[in-house]
Amino acid sequence: MKTVDTRGHTCPAPLIMTRQGLNEAAADEDVQVIIDNPTSLSNVKRYLSDNRLEFTVREEGGLSVVTVARGEKTDLSANETEYCTTDEAPAHLGKRSTVVAVTSERMGSGDDELGTKLMVSFFRTLVLLEPVPSAVVFYNAGVKLGLEDSPVIEHIRELAEKGTSIYLCTTCINHFGIRDRLPIGSFSDMYQILNVLKDADHIIRP
């Protein structure tokens, strides 16, 4: 296992060191990243999720130890500065931050065919909102809407192009066995999903 020690460093150094460690590791060699502050931990986790790398986190003596399954992935995102956040006030301060939480393939309950039509109409209309939501979070069966043959995938792509962050629950993706069929979005753990919902000014649940 390769170890990357980022203690004492601030962004973007931990991200750069993490990417270098991943690139230097053998194809199936795990990489262990040691982090000493919560901001860098959050940034590294988002970076790994966006690159669809599986990882675990454990706390050890005041440090966070992230173990990454390197696999054979080679197309790692290289612009680490995009992932740098600080503990300062968020950039959207003064704006209304809206997050959409999607938990199902259908909107409402009762008739499945009607529920599918309503969900398509919901996303078609969502694209027209100004401003668009800051994020859409998909979990439980909602992650299936991110499939390449989903009836709303083009609307999700349009939202992403307009600046909406797309988050897909990794646990849910693995449960349904659809990891290789999702062309868009960031694979996210519960820590990241919870923080996205926590920081929202308003949450819409279709």
Backbone as CSV, one residue per row, in Angstrom:
resi,resn,N_x,N_y,N_z,CA_x,CA_y,CA_z,C_x,C_y,C_z
1,MET,0.840,-1.199,0.000,0.000,0.000,0.000,0.877,1.251,0.000
2,LYS,0.514,2.222,-0.840,1.262,3.476,-0.906,0.638,4.475,0.063
3,THR,1.463,5.208,0.816,0.979,6.180,1.790,1.312,7.598,1.358
4,VAL,0.317,8.484,1.423,0.490,9.904,1.113,0.178,10.686,2.389
5,ASP,1.157,11.369,2.933,0.999,12.104,4.192,0.839,13.590,3.889
6,THR,-0.371,14.122,4.066,-0.634,15.525,3.733,-0.671,16.419,4.973
7,ARG,-0.253,15.905,6.117,-0.307,16.698,7.344,0.485,17.996,7.208
8,GLY,-0.132,19.088,7.674,0.534,20.381,7.622,0.334,21.128,6.325
9,HIS,-0.381,20.541,5.375,-0.593,21.178,4.077,-2.038,21.652,3.943
10,THR,-2.231,22.723,3.177,-3.564,23.223,2.884,-3.797,23.165,1.379
11,CYS,-5.060,23.282,0.999,-5.454,23.162,-0.406,-4.751,24.202,-1.286
12,PRO,-4.263,23.794,-2.486,-4.558,22.518,-3.161,-3.531,21.417,-2.921
13,ALA,-2.562,21.636,-2.015,-1.482,20.662,-1.836,-1.980,19.238,-1.538
14,PRO,-2.942,19.038,-0.579,-3.387,17.664,-0.318,-3.989,16.980,-1.548
15,LEU,-4.698,17.773,-2.371,-5.290,17.209,-3.584,-4.216,16.839,-4.607
16,ILE,-3.243,17.717,-4.768,-2.150,17.440,-5.700,-1.366,16.215,-5.245
17,MET,-1.080,16.136,-3.943,-0.333,14.998,-3.404,-1.122,13.707,-3.565
18,THR,-2.447,13.792,-3.373,-3.296,12.611,-3.535,-3.270,12.129,-4.979
19,ARG,-3.411,13.055,-5.933,-3.387,12.667,-7.354,-2.045,12.057,-7.728
20,GLN,-0.957,12.677,-7.249,0.368,12.142,-7.559,0.532,10.736,-7.000
21,GLY,0.058,10.547,-5.771,0.153,9.223,-5.164,-0.627,8.180,-5.946
22,LEU,-1.810,8.563,-6.423,-2.626,7.638,-7.212,-1.968,7.312,-8.541
23,ASN,-1.369,8.309,-9.153,-0.705,8.078,-10.441,0.553,7.224,-10.296
24,GLU,1.229,7.357,-9.150,2.458,6.595,-8.927,2.182,5.160,-8.477
25,ALA,1.004,4.908,-7.926,0.686,3.574,-7.412,0.471,2.591,-8.551
26,ALA,0.710,1.330,-8.260,0.451,0.277,-9.243,-1.052,0.164,-9.469
27,ALA,-1.440,-0.479,-10.555,-2.842,-0.530,-10.968,-3.773,-1.032,-9.862
28,ASP,-3.369,-2.055,-9.135,-4.238,-2.627,-8.105,-3.748,-2.313,-6.693
29,GLU,-2.878,-1.315,-6.565,-2.330,-0.970,-5.254,-3.207,0.078,-4.568
30,ASP,-3.623,-0.190,-3.332,-4.386,0.784,-2.570,-3.499,1.955,-2.169
31,VAL,-4.111,3.126,-2.041,-3.384,4.323,-1.626,-4.000,4.841,-0.330
32,GLN,-3.160,5.071,0.663,-3.610,5.572,1.957,-3.219,7.041,2.083
33,VAL,-4.222,7.924,2.299,-3.983,9.363,2.396,-4.258,9.812,3.827
34,ILE,-3.262,10.422,4.465,-3.395,10.905,5.841,-3.692,12.398,5.805
35,ILE,-4.786,12.810,6.459,-5.250,14.203,6.420,-5.483,14.694,7.838
36,ASP,-5.076,15.943,8.113,-5.174,16.448,9.490,-6.181,17.572,9.672
37,ASN,-7.041,17.841,8.679,-8.067,18.876,8.884,-9.315,18.534,8.087
38,PRO,-10.501,18.893,8.605,-11.767,18.494,7.980,-12.009,19.108,6.611
39,THR,-11.476,20.322,6.371,-11.689,20.954,5.072,-10.993,20.175,3.973
40,SER,-9.721,19.819,4.192,-8.993,19.028,3.196,-9.636,17.661,3.015
41,LEU,-10.138,17.082,4.106,-10.806,15.785,4.007,-12.027,15.884,3.095
42,SER,-12.841,16.912,3.299,-14.038,17.090,2.476,-13.665,17.286,1.015
43,ASN,-12.619,18.086,0.758,-12.200,18.338,-0.621,-11.674,17.086,-1.298
44,VAL,-10.851,16.311,-0.581,-10.294,15.081,-1.137,-11.400,14.068,-1.417
45,LYS,-12.362,13.964,-0.514,-13.462,13.019,-0.712,-14.285,13.377,-1.945
46,ARG,-14.526,14.666,-2.145,-15.281,15.099,-3.319,-14.489,14.815,-4.596
47,TYR,-13.195,15.066,-4.524,-12.312,14.798,-5.670,-12.338,13.310,-6.039
48,LEU,-12.245,12.447,-5.045,-12.261,11.003,-5.295,-13.616,10.553,-5.822
49,SER,-14.698,11.108,-5.241,-16.038,10.740,-5.694,-16.264,11.141,-7.140
50,ASP,-15.814,12.350,-7.516,-15.995,12.811,-8.889,-15.199,11.965,-9.878
51,ASN,-14.098,11.381,-9.405,-13.299,10.500,-10.259,-13.725,9.039,-10.127
52,ARG,-14.825,8.837,-9.405,-15.444,7.512,-9.272,-14.480,6.462,-8.729
53,LEU,-13.732,6.873,-7.717,-12.826,5.959,-7.036,-13.431,5.552,-5.698
54,GLU,-13.405,4.278,-5.403,-13.949,3.792,-4.138,-12.955,4.065,-3.013
55,PHE,-13.465,4.477,-1.857,-12.579,4.777,-0.739,-13.321,4.603,0.582
56,THR,-12.544,4.438,1.635,-13.088,4.391,2.994,-12.338,5.404,3.839
57,VAL,-12.964,5.835,4.930,-12.346,6.812,5.830,-12.427,6.298,7.261
58,ARG,-11.324,6.392,7.980,-11.350,6.055,9.409,-10.619,7.154,10.179
59,GLU,-11.072,7.378,11.396,-10.450,8.374,12.256,-9.416,7.680,13.143
60,GLU,-8.250,8.290,13.272,-7.163,7.659,14.009,-6.318,8.729,14.698
61,GLY,-6.499,8.876,16.013,-5.689,9.820,16.780,-5.788,11.258,16.313
62,GLY,-6.989,11.713,15.976,-7.168,13.078,15.507,-6.902,13.263,14.031
63,LEU,-6.524,12.202,13.341,-6.267,12.260,11.904,-7.342,11.483,11.149
64,SER,-7.523,11.834,9.907,-8.410,11.077,9.021,-7.538,10.296,8.043
65,VAL,-7.785,9.000,7.949,-7.023,8.148,7.042,-7.964,7.644,5.953
66,VAL,-7.707,8.099,4.723,-8.533,7.729,3.579,-7.808,6.628,2.800
67,THR,-8.458,5.489,2.637,-7.876,4.391,1.863,-8.610,4.292,0.538
68,VAL,-7.866,4.458,-0.551,-8.447,4.512,-1.889,-8.123,3.235,-2.649
69,ALA,-9.140,2.640,-3.254,-8.931,1.488,-4.127,-8.532,2.018,-5.497
70,ARG,-7.253,1.957,-5.819,-6.708,2.565,-7.032,-7.311,1.981,-8.300
71,GLY,-7.466,0.654,-8.353,-7.992,0.020,-9.551,-7.122,0.303,-10.757
72,GLU,-7.725,0.337,-11.924,-6.982,0.571,-13.159,-7.308,1.931,-13.762
73,LYS,-7.977,2.782,-13.012,-8.395,4.083,-13.540,-7.186,4.972,-13.812
74,THR,-7.193,5.621,-14.980,-6.068,6.479,-15.334,-6.488,7.907,-15.665
75,ASP,-7.789,8.143,-15.952,-8.238,9.476,-16.386,-8.679,10.315,-15.188
76,LEU,-7.758,10.533,-14.238,-8.090,11.306,-13.042,-8.193,12.788,-13.377
77,SER,-9.186,13.453,-12.786,-9.324,14.896,-12.970,-8.082,15.584,-12.441
78,ALA,-7.566,16.561,-13.201,-6.290,17.171,-12.843,-6.402,18.577,-12.278
79,ASN,-7.566,19.225,-12.396,-7.702,20.600,-11.928,-8.108,20.625,-10.459
80,GLU,-7.123,20.445,-9.590,-7.409,20.327,-8.162,-7.979,21.606,-7.565
81,THR,-7.651,22.765,-8.140,-8.121,24.023,-7.552,-9.641,24.134,-7.580
82,GLU,-10.289,23.395,-8.472,-11.749,23.416,-8.518,-12.351,22.805,-7.256
83,TYR,-11.570,22.009,-6.556,-12.083,21.313,-5.380,-11.696,22.007,-4.076
84,CYS,-11.018,23.128,-4.166,-10.566,23.818,-2.961,-11.682,24.656,-2.367
85,THR,-12.033,24.335,-1.137,-12.953,25.161,-0.379,-12.286,25.468,0.946
86,THR,-12.740,26.514,1.600,-12.200,26.885,2.900,-13.330,26.931,3.900
87,ASP,-13.013,27.299,5.126,-14.040,27.417,6.162,-14.671,28.799,6.167
88,GLU,-14.371,29.614,5.133,-14.954,30.937,5.047,-16.406,30.843,4.593
89,ALA,-17.102,31.987,4.605,-18.503,32.011,4.188,-18.606,31.526,2.756
90,PRO,-19.612,30.726,2.403,-19.755,30.192,1.056,-19.989,31.287,0.032
91,ALA,-19.544,30.979,-1.199,-19.622,31.971,-2.262,-21.051,32.358,-2.588
92,HIS,-22.035,31.444,-2.295,-23.407,31.743,-2.666,-24.121,32.563,-1.599
93,LEU,-23.396,33.037,-0.571,-24.016,33.801,0.499,-24.787,34.978,-0.098
94,GLY,-26.016,35.120,0.328,-26.845,36.186,-0.206,-27.759,35.680,-1.310
95,LYS,-27.492,34.500,-1.842,-28.344,33.889,-2.837,-29.142,32.765,-2.187
96,ARG,-30.189,32.357,-2.821,-31.006,31.255,-2.333,-30.464,29.954,-2.919
97,SER,-30.040,29.056,-2.055,-29.486,27.780,-2.499,-30.579,26.714,-2.439
98,THR,-30.954,26.205,-3.592,-32.010,25.193,-3.666,-31.416,23.856,-4.080
99,VAL,-31.749,22.814,-3.337,-31.307,21.457,-3.647,-32.537,20.590,-3.879
100,VAL,-32.498,19.784,-4.921,-33.578,18.851,-5.219,-33.143,17.454,-4.774
101,ALA,-33.941,16.823,-3.921,-33.641,15.478,-3.425,-34.589,14.482,-4.080
102,VAL,-34.040,13.590,-4.894,-34.852,12.649,-5.663,-34.653,11.240,-5.107
103,THR,-35.737,10.632,-4.654,-35.633,9.331,-3.996,-36.305,8.203,-4.768
104,SER,-36.901,8.528,-5.911,-37.647,7.520,-6.664,-37.557,7.803,-8.153
105,GLU,-37.859,6.794,-8.956,-37.919,6.982,-10.406,-39.198,7.706,-10.813
106,ARG,-40.169,7.738,-9.899,-41.476,8.302,-10.226,-41.842,9.406,-9.234
107,MET,-42.737,10.264,-9.656,-43.191,11.354,-8.808,-44.532,10.976,-8.190
108,GLY,-44.571,10.961,-6.858,-45.790,10.581,-6.171,-45.992,9.083,-6.141
109,SER,-47.132,8.672,-5.636,-47.447,7.242,-5.549,-48.868,7.011,-6.041
110,GLY,-49.118,5.769,-6.426,-50.448,5.418,-6.928,-50.336,4.710,-8.254
111,ASP,-50.262,5.468,-9.332,-50.158,4.902,-10.668,-48.730,5.084,-11.175
112,ASP,-48.033,3.982,-11.477,-46.631,4.051,-11.895,-46.452,4.782,-13.210
113,GLU,-47.336,4.527,-14.172,-47.223,5.179,-15.477,-47.385,6.693,-15.328
114,LEU,-48.358,7.098,-14.538,-48.569,8.518,-14.291,-47.388,9.116,-13.542
115,GLY,-46.854,8.366,-12.570,-45.717,8.849,-11.800,-44.491,9.103,-12.665
116,THR,-44.287,8.232,-13.681,-43.164,8.416,-14.606,-43.370,9.663,-15.451
117,LYS,-44.586,9.856,-15.945,-44.890,11.051,-16.747,-44.683,12.326,-15.931
118,LEU,-45.103,12.292,-14.676,-44.956,13.469,-13.816,-43.484,13.783,-13.562
119,MET,-42.669,12.733,-13.385,-41.252,12.962,-13.134,-40.571,13.566,-14.368
120,VAL,-40.927,13.100,-15.543,-40.380,13.672,-16.779,-40.777,15.145,-16.872
121,SER,-42.042,15.437,-16.587,-42.513,16.819,-16.631,-41.805,17.671,-15.588
122,PHE,-41.554,17.089,-14.415,-40.862,17.816,-13.349,-39.471,18.256,-13.803
123,PHE,-38.692,17.328,-14.376,-37.328,17.658,-14.797,-37.329,18.588,-16.018
124,ARG,-38.301,18.430,-16.898,-38.398,19.338,-18.051,-38.627,20.767,-17.570
125,THR,-39.436,20.916,-16.526,-39.723,22.231,-15.971,-38.569,22.737,-15.118
126,LEU,-37.904,21.824,-14.416,-36.801,22.199,-13.529,-35.689,22.907,-14.300
127,VAL,-35.448,22.466,-15.526,-34.408,23.070,-16.360,-34.719,24.538,-16.647
128,LEU,-35.995,24.888,-16.623,-36.408,26.242,-16.977,-36.339,27.211,-15.806
129,LEU,-36.138,26.706,-14.600,-36.073,27.577,-13.433,-34.882,28.523,-13.523
130,GLU,-35.064,29.737,-13.014,-33.974,30.712,-12.928,-33.918,31.267,-11.508
131,PRO,-32.798,31.066,-10.817,-31.662,30.261,-11.259,-31.959,28.767,-11.116
132,VAL,-31.165,27.966,-11.784,-31.330,26.519,-11.652,-30.923,26.102,-10.239
133,PRO,-31.353,24.936,-9.764,-30.950,24.478,-8.428,-29.429,24.380,-8.318
134,SER,-28.908,24.588,-7.124,-27.464,24.457,-6.930,-27.035,23.000,-7.036
135,ALA,-27.941,22.074,-6.693,-27.596,20.648,-6.749,-28.853,19.801,-6.861
136,VAL,-28.692,18.628,-7.456,-29.721,17.592,-7.411,-29.067,16.349,-6.830
137,VAL,-29.682,15.802,-5.790,-29.154,14.632,-5.101,-30.072,13.443,-5.383
138,PHE,-29.496,12.354,-5.870,-30.271,11.147,-6.170,-29.891,10.041,-5.188
139,TYR,-30.870,9.465,-4.519,-30.588,8.313,-3.671,-31.767,7.361,-3.685
140,ASN,-31.563,6.158,-3.085,-32.497,5.046,-3.212,-32.757,4.820,-4.710
141,ALA,-33.996,4.491,-5.100,-34.267,4.188,-6.505,-34.106,5.410,-7.407
142,GLY,-33.985,6.584,-6.820,-33.789,7.792,-7.613,-32.539,7.748,-8.469
143,VAL,-31.509,6.993,-8.041,-30.271,6.935,-8.831,-30.506,6.349,-10.221
144,LYS,-31.582,5.598,-10.398,-31.861,5.001,-11.700,-32.194,6.055,-12.750
145,LEU,-32.565,7.241,-12.310,-32.840,8.321,-13.260,-31.559,8.822,-13.921
146,GLY,-30.404,8.446,-13.359,-29.130,8.820,-13.949,-28.630,7.835,-14.982
147,LEU,-29.400,6.781,-15.245,-28.997,5.778,-16.234,-28.983,6.369,-17.641
148,GLU,-28.161,5.793,-18.497,-28.002,6.303,-19.855,-29.286,6.253,-20.670
149,ASP,-30.215,5.354,-20.307,-31.485,5.263,-21.037,-32.649,5.850,-20.247
150,SER,-32.347,6.641,-19.232,-33.394,7.266,-18.416,-34.192,8.270,-19.248
151,PRO,-35.491,8.378,-19.000,-36.313,9.340,-19.754,-36.000,10.796,-19.416
152,VAL,-35.197,11.021,-18.364,-34.867,12.405,-17.978,-33.375,12.696,-18.094
153,ILE,-32.600,11.785,-18.670,-31.141,11.951,-18.677,-30.714,13.213,-19.418
154,GLU,-31.420,13.574,-20.489,-31.042,14.782,-21.230,-31.315,16.031,-20.405
155,HIS,-32.374,16.009,-19.610,-32.667,17.147,-18.737,-31.610,17.257,-17.632
156,ILE,-31.147,16.115,-17.121,-30.092,16.123,-16.105,-28.800,16.681,-16.705
157,ARG,-28.493,16.275,-17.919,-27.306,16.806,-18.602,-27.410,18.322,-18.769
158,GLU,-28.594,18.797,-19.121,-28.778,20.238,-19.326,-28.608,20.994,-18.012
159,LEU,-29.113,20.420,-16.924,-28.920,21.034,-15.607,-27.437,21.138,-15.279
160,ALA,-26.709,20.041,-15.533,-25.267,20.030,-15.256,-24.548,21.093,-16.078
161,GLU,-24.959,21.252,-17.335,-24.338,22.254,-18.203,-24.604,23.665,-17.701
162,LYS,-25.729,23.841,-17.005,-26.073,25.162,-16.476,-25.453,25.432,-15.107
163,GLY,-24.717,24.442,-14.587,-24.012,24.656,-13.323,-24.559,23.921,-12.124
164,THR,-25.589,23.110,-12.301,-26.139,22.327,-11.197,-25.236,21.124,-10.920
165,SER,-24.880,20.925,-9.666,-24.082,19.749,-9.284,-24.999,18.533,-9.175
166,ILE,-24.557,17.405,-9.707,-25.342,16.176,-9.713,-24.651,15.156,-8.810
167,TYR,-25.347,14.701,-7.763,-24.774,13.758,-6.807,-25.586,12.463,-6.803
168,LEU,-24.885,11.339,-6.918,-25.516,10.024,-6.937,-24.994,9.189,-5.768
169,CYS,-25.905,8.620,-5.003,-25.550,7.826,-3.824,-24.789,6.554,-4.220
170,THR,-23.538,6.447,-3.762,-22.708,5.295,-4.117,-23.282,3.991,-3.581
171,THR,-23.753,3.995,-2.345,-24.341,2.788,-1.754,-25.521,2.305,-2.585
172,CYS,-26.347,3.242,-3.039,-27.526,2.898,-3.838,-27.115,2.356,-5.209
173,ILE,-26.097,2.980,-5.807,-25.593,2.532,-7.109,-25.103,1.087,-7.012
174,ASN,-24.341,0.803,-5.971,-23.823,-0.556,-5.790,-24.947,-1.539,-5.505
175,HIS,-25.952,-1.103,-4.762,-27.089,-1.980,-4.434,-27.809,-2.430,-5.708
176,PHE,-28.006,-1.489,-6.636,-28.724,-1.814,-7.865,-27.800,-2.358,-8.959
177,GLY,-26.485,-2.344,-8.731,-25.542,-2.880,-9.711,-25.514,-2.115,-11.018
178,ILE,-25.528,-0.775,-10.938,-25.620,0.031,-12.155,-24.421,0.976,-12.317
179,ARG,-23.335,0.708,-11.613,-22.188,1.612,-11.612,-21.689,1.949,-13.020
180,ASP,-21.673,0.985,-13.929,-21.109,1.196,-15.261,-22.107,1.770,-16.257
181,ARG,-23.305,2.095,-15.794,-24.347,2.577,-16.712,-24.770,4.007,-16.419
182,LEU,-23.922,4.731,-15.682,-24.253,6.102,-15.288,-23.291,7.072,-15.966
183,PRO,-23.748,7.792,-16.990,-22.845,8.643,-17.767,-22.585,10.020,-17.176
184,ILE,-23.263,10.363,-16.102,-23.133,11.723,-15.585,-23.264,11.720,-14.069
185,GLY,-22.682,12.725,-13.419,-22.852,12.884,-11.980,-21.662,12.409,-11.168
186,SER,-21.649,12.819,-9.897,-20.590,12.443,-8.967,-21.093,11.344,-8.035
187,PHE,-20.294,10.281,-7.880,-20.631,9.241,-6.931,-20.331,9.771,-5.528
188,SER,-21.308,9.785,-4.651,-21.176,10.469,-3.367,-21.563,9.564,-2.208
189,ASP,-20.812,9.677,-1.099,-21.159,8.922,0.097,-22.161,9.725,0.929
190,MET,-22.635,9.124,2.028,-23.655,9.768,2.838,-23.142,11.044,3.492
191,TYR,-21.853,11.101,3.799,-21.279,12.308,4.394,-21.455,13.500,3.454
192,GLN,-21.134,13.303,2.191,-21.251,14.395,1.235,-22.709,14.750,0.972
193,ILE,-23.563,13.743,0.817,-24.978,13.989,0.579,-25.590,14.765,1.734
194,LEU,-25.263,14.369,2.961,-25.802,15.052,4.138,-25.360,16.505,4.178
195,ASN,-24.107,16.769,3.827,-23.611,18.142,3.839,-24.270,18.993,2.760
196,VAL,-24.540,18.415,1.592,-25.233,19.146,0.532,-26.633,19.536,1.001
197,LEU,-27.332,18.601,1.639,-28.680,18.889,2.132,-28.650,19.878,3.293
198,LYS,-27.653,19.733,4.164,-27.540,20.609,5.341,-27.312,22.060,4.934
199,ASP,-26.527,22.280,3.891,-26.167,23.635,3.486,-27.215,24.300,2.600
200,ALA,-28.255,23.557,2.230,-29.277,24.120,1.346,-30.192,25.078,2.102
201,ASP,-30.586,26.165,1.432,-31.592,27.071,1.992,-32.986,26.491,1.816
202,HIS,-33.142,25.699,0.772,-34.453,25.135,0.479,-34.252,23.786,-0.203
203,ILE,-35.052,22.783,0.207,-34.969,21.445,-0.381,-36.303,21.092,-1.022
204,ILE,-36.255,20.680,-2.282,-37.454,20.245,-3.008,-37.400,18.724,-3.124
205,ARG,-38.496,18.067,-2.767,-38.588,16.610,-2.884,-39.757,16.263,-3.775
206,PRO,-39.515,15.933,-5.041,-40.632,15.641,-5.964,-41.349,14.348,-5.602
